Amino acid sequence: MSHEKLLDRARDELFSHVHRCGVLQAEEDDQRHWMDETIDYIGERYPDLSDADLKNLHEIGIRFCKPAIAHGATTAKSGEEVVEDVAVS
């Protein structure tokens, strides 16, 4: 398997773990601890990945846990009205 395919597979597995484990709702410190342990696990599963690859996956994972738009949460500044979008079919 090519290095790129291996890296893609490891990234996809990481994202799958993030979704299944509920780490998106965790505190930042807990997210970092969880990500450290998960990247160690990914490194064991994919021993052909370099330390740089694993560091990159860690950074991607942390960014994924902190998107520009919160996962499923409606946020507003204090005093602003919160309006949720509702799809009408």
GIPEPE-V269129 format. One record per run of one state. SS is the DSSP state (@ for helix, = for strand, . for the rest). FROM is the first residue (numbers start at 1). LEN is the number of residues. If there is no record, write none. Layout:
ss:SS from:FROM len:LEN
ss:SS from:FROM len:LEN
This chain:
ss:. from:1 len:2
ss:@ from:3 len:19
ss:. from:22 len:1
ss:@ from:23 len:3
ss:. from:26 len:2
ss:@ from:28 len:18
ss:. from:46 len:5
ss:@ from:51 len:15
ss:. from:66 len:24
